[in-house]
C-alpha cells in the first residue's frame, strides 16, 4: 500500500465531487478455478485499490457523501482460517492502514444499506464485471443482479475517471518500475528468439520474470510468430528462421501498476530486407508519434498521423497507391493497421476499461467512429499533463482480411492487391512504448528497451 494519506486525500477529493448519497465499492473475492479451495490467482478491483488500497479478498468500502465519513466492511478470520493461512490483520487494522477509523462486519453493511434504501438515499456503485460482484450488489440492494450494470452510477463513473486519468507522481514511479520488469522480459525474449525454440518456452520464462519481480503479468502475454493476429495467445509454434516473433507483454508491480510494451524480433536475430523495410515504417510511426505527444494534441490526431506514415510507407513499397490523405480518410490503410494507436494505462493495462471506454476516451463533442479500424481507437480526446499512454503502431498482413477486401473489390483505387498477395505470409510488426504527458511535452517512461534494427540484432547476437 501507499501511505494512508494517499487514500485519505483521494477519498476527500471524491467526497468533494459527489456531495450526496453513498458510494459503494465492492472489492473482489476469490474465484474458484475448479473447486472452492483451489482459486484463481487473486487480483483486487482497481477502483477499490485506488481509494482503499487493501489488497485482500472479501472487503467492501463505503463513502457517505453527505456526512463525509468512510467505512471498511469485512469479516475477521476465525481459528480454522488461521490454521490454514496463519494470523491475518483485523478489519480494524486494515481500515487504519488506509486512513479509515470506521470498520464493521459485512452483516453491519447489510443493515446500513437496508436503512439507506428505506430512506431512498442514492447509492452510487460502478458497473460490475464479475458475477460475484453482481450477486453481492443485487443482494445488498434487493435488485436483479443482471441489472447491476445498467443501474450503475454515471456520476460516480465520471468522477472516478476525472481523478484516475491524471496520474500522481507516486503512480508514475510505479509504472516505471513495471517497465523495468518489462525490460527484463523483452530482452530475455529477444535473446531466446532462435530457430527450433517453442514459443511456450519463451512465454513461460518471461511470465516467470514478471512473477519473480512483481505481481505477475499485467495481461495475458501475446507472443507468437503469427503476429498478424493482434491478440494471439496461442504459444504452440516452434520458431522458424525467416519469421518474426511479436511479443506484447507487460508486468504489474506489487501495487498493481502496469506496463505494456511490444517488440518484434526476427527469429535467428537478423531481419530480412522485406522485414527491415516494414519495420522501419512502423518504427517511424512510433517515434514520430512519441515526438508529437504533448498537452492539447488529441490521441485521435496522433493516430491519424501514424496511419498516414503507415500508408505512405506501404505506397513506397508498392502495396498502396493513390493520394495518401484520401486513402487514410477512406480507411483503406486499415488493411495494414486495423487498430488504434494506443490507450490509457495505470492500475489497469487498458486503464479504467471496466468503467466504459466511451466515458474515458470520448465525450459529447468527440464521438467514436464506426469506420473499420478507427472504431477500435480507445481514446480520441486531447492529452492532459499526467495522462499515461501506450503508443503502439503496427503493420500486419492478415490473409483472411486481404482475401475478403480483394473479393469485395474494396479500396481498389488505393490498394495494389496483386502485390499484397505476395506478402500474405509476412506476419505482423508492432512496436509499443509507454509515455506520460508533461506540462510542456512528454516523457518516455522507463529504461529504454531495444527497438532499432541494430539494437535488436545486437542483443539477439
Secondary structure as GFF3:
##gff-version 3
##sequence-region A 1 461
A	DSSP	alpha_helix	4	17	.	.	.	ID=ss1
A	DSSP	beta_strand	22	26	.	.	.	ID=ss2
A	DSSP	alpha_helix	46	52	.	.	.	ID=ss3
A	DSSP	beta_strand	60	64	.	.	.	ID=ss4
A	DSSP	beta_strand	70	73	.	.	.	ID=ss5
A	DSSP	alpha_helix	79	85	.	.	.	ID=ss6
A	DSSP	alpha_helix	91	97	.	.	.	ID=ss7
A	DSSP	beta_strand	102	104	.	.	.	ID=ss8
A	DSSP	alpha_helix	106	118	.	.	.	ID=ss9
A	DSSP	beta_strand	123	125	.	.	.	ID=ss10
A	DSSP	alpha_helix	131	141	.	.	.	ID=ss11
A	DSSP	three_ten_helix	145	147	.	.	.	ID=ss12
A	DSSP	alpha_helix	154	164	.	.	.	ID=ss13
A	DSSP	alpha_helix	169	192	.	.	.	ID=ss14
A	DSSP	alpha_helix	199	213	.	.	.	ID=ss15
A	DSSP	beta_strand	222	224	.	.	.	ID=ss16
A	DSSP	beta_strand	244	249	.	.	.	ID=ss17
A	DSSP	beta_strand	261	266	.	.	.	ID=ss18
A	DSSP	alpha_helix	273	292	.	.	.	ID=ss19
A	DSSP	alpha_helix	299	316	.	.	.	ID=ss20
A	DSSP	alpha_helix	324	330	.	.	.	ID=ss21
A	DSSP	three_ten_helix	332	335	.	.	.	ID=ss22
A	DSSP	three_ten_helix	353	355	.	.	.	ID=ss23
A	DSSP	alpha_helix	357	361	.	.	.	ID=ss24
A	DSSP	three_ten_helix	374	376	.	.	.	ID=ss25
A	DSSP	beta_strand	388	391	.	.	.	ID=ss26
A	DSSP	beta_strand	394	396	.	.	.	ID=ss27
A	DSSP	alpha_helix	399	408	.	.	.	ID=ss28
A	DSSP	alpha_helix	417	420	.	.	.	ID=ss29
A	DSSP	three_ten_helix	421	423	.	.	.	ID=ss30
A	DSSP	beta_strand	428	430	.	.	.	ID=ss31
A	DSSP	beta_strand	433	437	.	.	.	ID=ss32
A	DSSP	beta_strand	442	444	.	.	.	ID=ss33
A	DSSP	alpha_helix	453	460	.	.	.	ID=ss34
###
